[in-house]
């Protein structure tokens, strides 16, 4: 079951997610149809939307923040604020706390997920965002680095193009918005299947979610993930029968992973987290 919890309670008292959380694989269309960004805008209230942009994952936060500000302004958002945080102390700024009171949507941009967490994790600002998501009062979206931080266990970096092994993935603590998931982004575009498998091998109580570019896994409060965009979302479910040699081998030795369930879903497909079952958008071939 999809659950939301405060950072200090992530392993103890999970609470159900009520808001929409949009986890975007990066490089979403910002020019033409803007389907994913327009969905965020619509879910946040459309022309009544009051949007907060958090660009601090980027080393050029003003530039990337202004780009998203322009997009949402062109769509007709009622109010847009750029939370240009350069120091953790700014996460206590009462201006942002006040703005978040009436905010309807928060958008976290791409960049470096470690930088994003270093600046906002456990700050009053992020606790306010987490609380409002938990209460169903805002729509939260994150793209690229802003997607990677959604889980409690976060992929901070690593390699690609190898067999799964422990050294292929660097893990850190994320923001815990969707603690059941380990998210990877730019997924098939950067050949990251092996590193997500490596992460799941050491955290088999979580579910792996790999999201391609210009693709979104849209988490709903009822435990449903809707897939939208041009690419695919890969779901890796270890399940109860999962096994691995991960504890017995060296850091660079290849990993064995047994009894995984893997689903590759595209636009219109759904995935039910409570039952851990996929639902295709239309007819499909079953060769079983």
Residue, then its C-alpha position, 0 to 999 in steps of 0.5 A: x500500500x502506498x504510504x506517506x510519512x514524516x521523515x522521523x517516522x518513516x519506519x514506524x507510523x506510515x500514513x496514507x497518501x492523499x494528494x497527487x504526487x507526480x514523479x517525472x523521469x526528466x527532460x519533460x516536454x517544455x515546448x510543444x504539448x507540455x502534457x505532463x506539465x499541463x497535467x500538474x498545472x491542471x491538478x494544482x487548480x488551473x487558473x486558480x493554481x498557486x504554485x511554488x517552484x523549488x529549483x535548488x537541486x540545480x547549480x543555476x536555480x534562478x535560470x531553471x526556476x525562471x524557465x518553469x515560472x514562465x511556463x506556468x505563467x503562460x498557462x495562466x497560474x494565479x500565483x507563482x513563487x520561486x523558492x530560490x534556497x541557497x542555504x539551509x537556513x532559508x528553509x526557515x524563512x517565514x515568507x515561504x511558510x506563509x506562501x505554502x499556506x495557500x499554495x496548491x502545487x509544488x514543483x521540484x526541478x532537476x539537478x543534483x538530488x544530493x544538493x536538493x536534500x542537503x538544502x531542504x531535507x528536515x527543514x520547516x519548509x519541507x516538513x510543511x510541504x510533506x504535511x500538506x501532501x499528507x493532508x491532500x492540500x497540494x499537488x507535488x511534482x518532481x522531475x529528474x533529481x526532484x523525482x529521485x528524492x521521493x523515496x526514503x532510500x534514494x539513488x544518489x548516483x552510480x554507473x550503467x552498462x554493467x551487470x548488477x553489483x553493489x558498487x554500481x549504485x550509491x544510496x542515500x536518504x531521500x525526502x520520504x514522500x513515497x517511502x515504499x519506492x526507490x526511484x530512478x530517472x532518465x531510466x532506459x535513456x541512460x541504461x539504468x536497469x542494472x543500477x535499480x536492480x542493484x538498489x533493490x537487491x539491498x532494499x528488497x522491502x521496497x519497490x523499484x520504479x524506473x521512469x524514462x524521460x518525458x514520462x511520469x508516474x502519477x501516484x494517486x491517493x487510492x494507491x494507483x499509479x497512472x502512466x503518462x508520457x512518451x516513454x515507459x515506467x519500469x516496475x520492479x517488484x521483489x515480492x515475498x519469494x525474492x532471493x539474492x546472493x547480495x549479502x555473500x558477494x563482494x562489492x564488484x561481484x555480479x549479483x543474482x536476483x531470483x523471483x522478481x516481477x518486472x512490468x514495463x508500462x506505457x501511457x494509459x497503463x495503471x499499476x495498483x500498489x496495494x495489490x501490486x498488479x498492472x492494468x493495461x490501457x487496452x487489449x494485450x497479448x497473453x501468451x500464458 
